[in-house]
Amino acid sequence: LLILDPANAISSPKRLLGRKFTDREVQSFIGGAAYRSVAAPDGNVLVEIDNEKYAMPQLCGFILEQAKKLAERHLEDVRLAVLAVPVSFDDARVKAVEVAAKLAGLEVVGLIAEPNAAALANRYVPGFGGLVGIYDFGGGTFDFSIVDVSRSRFQVVGSGGDPWLGGDDIDSVLADAAANQFWRQHKVDLRKAAVEWQR
């Protein structure tokens, strides 16, 4: 859908979750998007998809709802959840995750930083122990944590993250380089054609 109808699809909605429309980074991000966006009454971001306006917690709620349905294929009635969030999320962004979960029919019983969740997921791997560095290079963020996993209760020694460095940013730089090359060869600016630019 993102390639075929970029004006009605959004990638990485988590990047905009709990952020103000007027934030410089948000304006830069949505400035290059094919979809329309406006400020919500609370100052956060609303995007327009198929002539309907959606807040980021709604969009993320749809994603969590699908994850809930997938989980329910293997488990009975999933209602409680522990969710992982980027280490760079502040209180407002964490609150937005909780709102998204509630919209999906989930009660959040715990939150954990994404790299720390990876440490927990690997705790039974043979040889996994001591002091470990875990990085999470996702679509929208790059997070890193040093975790002491030498005891049954893990301790986070340090964490950091960049909410504007991820796979999407690498894609953007590569697309920009390709568009520049195309301009030099054909004098056509692909950035002005939403479908071609997304491809």
C-alpha positions in Angstrom: 0.0 0.0 0.0 2.9 2.4 0.8 4.2 2.0 -2.7 0.9 2.0 -4.5 -1.0 4.7 -2.6 1.6 6.7 -0.5 -0.9 9.6 0.1 -3.1 7.1 2.1 -0.4 5.2 3.9 2.0 6.1 6.7 5.2 4.4 7.6 6.7 4.4 11.1 3.8 6.0 12.9 5.6 5.3 16.2 8.0 8.1 15.2 5.1 10.6 15.5 3.5 9.1 18.5 3.3 11.5 21.4 5.1 14.3 19.5 3.9 17.8 18.9 3.1 18.8 15.4 5.2 21.9 15.7 8.4 20.1 16.7 11.2 20.8 14.2 12.0 17.1 13.7 8.3 16.3 13.2 7.9 19.1 10.6 11.0 17.8 8.8 9.6 14.2 8.8 6.1 15.0 7.7 7.3 17.6 5.2 8.6 14.8 3.0 5.5 12.6 3.4 2.9 12.1 0.7 0.0 12.1 3.2 -1.6 15.2 4.6 -1.1 16.1 8.3 -2.4 18.8 10.6 -2.1 19.8 14.3 -4.6 18.1 16.6 -6.4 20.2 19.2 -3.9 18.9 21.8 -1.0 20.0 19.6 -0.1 16.4 18.5 -0.1 15.1 14.9 -3.2 14.1 13.0 -2.8 12.5 9.6 -5.4 12.2 6.9 -6.0 8.8 5.3 -8.9 8.2 2.9 -10.4 11.6 3.9 -10.4 10.6 7.6 -8.2 12.1 10.3 -6.3 9.9 12.7 -4.3 10.5 15.7 -1.1 8.5 16.1 -2.4 6.5 19.1 -5.3 5.4 16.9 -2.9 4.2 14.1 -0.6 2.5 16.6 -3.7 1.0 18.2 -4.7 -0.6 14.9 -1.2 -2.2 14.7 -1.4 -3.4 18.3 -4.9 -4.8 17.6 -3.5 -6.9 14.8 -0.7 -8.1 17.0 -3.3 -9.0 19.6 -5.3 -11.0 17.0 -2.2 -12.9 15.9 -1.4 -13.7 19.5 -4.9 -15.0 20.1 -4.4 -17.6 17.3 -2.1 -19.3 19.9 -3.4 -18.0 23.2 -6.9 -17.5 24.7 -8.3 -14.0 25.0 -5.2 -11.8 25.2 -6.0 -8.8 27.4 -2.9 -8.1 29.4 0.4 -7.0 27.8 3.9 -5.9 28.6 5.1 -3.6 25.8 8.6 -2.6 24.7 9.3 1.0 23.9 12.4 2.8 22.5 14.8 4.0 25.2 14.3 7.6 24.0 10.6 7.7 24.8 9.7 10.4 27.4 6.6 10.3 29.6 4.3 11.8 26.9 5.3 9.2 24.4 4.9 6.4 26.9 1.4 7.7 27.7 0.6 7.6 24.0 1.7 4.0 23.8 -0.6 3.2 26.7 -3.5 5.0 24.9 -2.8 3.0 21.7 -2.8 -0.3 23.8 -6.2 0.7 25.4 -7.7 1.4 22.0 -6.5 -2.1 20.9 -8.3 -3.7 23.9 -5.1 -4.3 25.9 -4.3 -3.4 29.5 -0.6 -2.5 29.9 0.8 -4.2 32.9 4.4 -3.3 32.2 6.7 -1.3 29.9 10.3 -2.2 29.1 12.9 -0.6 26.9 13.2 -2.4 23.6 16.9 -3.4 24.0 16.2 -4.7 27.5 13.3 -6.8 26.1 15.9 -8.3 23.7 18.1 -9.2 26.7 15.2 -10.9 28.4 14.3 -12.8 25.2 17.9 -14.2 25.1 18.4 -15.0 28.7 18.3 -18.8 28.1 20.7 -18.8 25.2 23.8 -20.9 26.2 26.8 -18.6 27.0 24.6 -15.5 27.4 25.7 -13.8 30.5 27.8 -11.0 32.1 27.8 -7.5 30.7 26.1 -7.3 27.2 25.6 -4.5 24.8 22.3 -4.6 22.9 21.5 -2.4 20.0 18.1 -2.1 18.3 18.4 -0.5 14.8 14.8 -0.3 13.8 12.9 1.5 11.1 12.7 4.7 13.1 15.1 4.6 16.0 18.5 3.4 17.0 18.7 2.4 20.7 21.6 0.9 22.7 21.7 -0.5 26.2 24.4 -2.0 28.4 22.8 -4.7 30.5 24.3 -6.7 33.3 22.7 -10.2 32.8 24.9 -12.0 35.2 22.1 -12.4 37.8 18.5 -13.6 37.6 17.4 -10.0 37.8 18.9 -7.9 35.0 20.3 -4.5 35.7 20.5 -1.8 33.0 23.9 -0.1 33.3 23.2 2.5 30.7 20.9 3.3 27.8 20.7 5.8 25.0 19.0 6.3 21.7 18.4 8.4 18.7 14.7 8.7 17.7 15.6 10.1 14.3 18.1 7.5 13.1 16.7 4.3 11.7 16.3 2.2 8.6 13.8 4.8 7.3 16.5 7.4 7.4 18.9 5.2 5.4 16.1 4.6 2.9 15.6 8.3 2.6 19.3 9.1 2.0 19.5 6.3 -0.6 16.3 7.5 -2.3 17.6 11.1 -2.3 20.8 10.0 -3.9 18.9 8.0 -6.6 16.6 10.9 -7.3 19.6 13.3 -7.6 21.2 10.9 -10.1 17.9 10.5 -12.0 17.6 14.3 -12.2 21.2 14.6 -13.5 20.5 12.0 -16.2 16.9 12.8 -17.2 16.0 16.2 -15.7 13.0 14.7 -14.0 12.5 15.3 -10.3 11.1 12.1 -8.8 10.4 13.9 -5.5 7.4 15.6 -7.2 5.7 12.4 -8.2 4.5 10.7 -5.0 4.2 7.1 -6.3 7.5 7.2 -8.2 9.2 8.8 -5.2 7.9 6.1 -2.8 9.1 3.4 -5.2 
